[in-house]
């Protein structure tokens, strides 16, 4: 008997989608991650479906179009509640994409007072007085102000949204959230009466997110980081709609590769702590065509899990962006990693660890993968994934800022054996 789809989710990048799928699976929902919006003939047999888009850094009107198409497919599958998932560091620009997409989804669903909450306390992301923190630092002082595509120069999410949306963003402070779900629900009703389409909601701990979830049991749409879904499965469980499920993850005890395009502080530290063979990519040579994915693949060992990376510190990135147009630079690097992934799979690689949201999108698109089963959590926000169709691969997609110092070695172990 086919399951009724309870929750439809739209993520603006592939690592964020697996992060959200991980949260839902851990909370007891059978979850499938789809790569792009499935065709009209595809159906799903799960409690929660997460559609992975690559829409974070494209033009806002294109992101809206893709997100609405995903919403239409999810509605046809029977979903009545929806989550728009974006990065817990609110990666965006004043011109794009989070606010416009959230407004468009709300308009399509005929709803308002939609929660905006990028908090993910397990990884240090909290929202207090409408400001986003990374551990003890304001977002714009955490290193995210140096993001090569979406530099975050203001921690005030209300002010950031103001440049993106056509209405005023509301706010529910932490004292209200700490009072519990009933108070949150009443505050959202008041925001709706004031005509506020989007409402930034404070959260500094997992329990805050669970109370927000309980308050939104009847909400048509929520938006945020993966933490915003933390309390939603219990709503369905209380209605008797969930049953105990296991994961369908398939380990791959075979050759592996690590592909790394993220330049985040966390990823650079993980690179330094990886004990396997390192292959740094000289980006100017890549831009000139002196090196190619095929030339790199031909040099790589297939028995030692090589780490190939273009990651660099902010000073190097600034110099590269002075020498090359930023969009052309990003496109060249993404294309390289996608082509390299395809070349390595052709050489028998079955385990792939990818660091960076844009890099993950490029790799998954190049491999033409359609959907994943969700496996065990490697580190907070990063599950092991296995492909549903050919080629049969075990994959980890890591957001740049996620994971501990030994993430790469840990990920390889989980992908190989289903556990560390």
Buried (B, 14 or more C-beta within 10 A) or exposed (E): EEBEBBBBBBBBBBBBBBBBBBBBBBBBBBBBBBBBBBEEEEEBEBBBBBBBBBBBBBEBEEBBBBBBBBBEBBBEBBBBBBBBBBBBBBBBBEEBBBBBBBBBBBEBBEBBBBBBBBBBBBBBBBBBEBBBBBEEEBBBBBBBBBBBBBEBBBBBBBBBBBEBBEBBBBBBBBEBBBEBBEBBBBBBEBBBEEEBBBBBBBBBBBBBBBBBBBBBBEBBBBBBBBBBBBBBBBBBBEEEBBEEBEBEBBBBEBBBBBBBBBBBBBBBBBBEEBEBEBBEBEBEEBBEEEBBBEEBBEEBEBEEBBBBBBBBEBEEBEEBEEEBEEEEBBEBBBBBBBBBBBBBBEEEBBBBBBBBBBBBBBBBBBBEBBBBBBBBBBBBBBBBBBBBEEEEBBBBBBBBBBBBEBBBBBBBBBBBBBEE
